[in-house]
Amino acid sequence: MSEIINFVKEILMLGGNCEKTPIGLCQFEYVAQTPSKRVKPKRKREMRLSELMDK
């Protein structure tokens, strides 16, 4: 009787001794995303009116 119970546990994977094999996308390791640094575009510096008047 115990052999039948063990067989049913193996089929249903209820036994703790079975080794799980990852299938599909589960087999890949999770990669933490690093936050990307935002680069501010350099803008042309506009001349002030006072600078134009001095010239």
Residue, then its C-alpha position, 0 to 999 in steps of 0.5 A: m500500500s505504501e508503494i502505491i502512495n509513494f507512486v501517487k506522490e511522485i506523480l503529483m510531485l507531493g514528495g519533498n525529495c523530487e528535484k524541480t526543473p525550471i521550465g520556460l521563462c522561469q529558468f532565467e535569473y532575474v536581473a535587477q535593473t539599474p536606474s539609468k542616469r538622465v543626461k541633460p542636453k546642453r543648451k546654448r547660453e543666450m546673451r543677456l540684453s545688458e551684455l549686448m548693450d555693453k558691446 
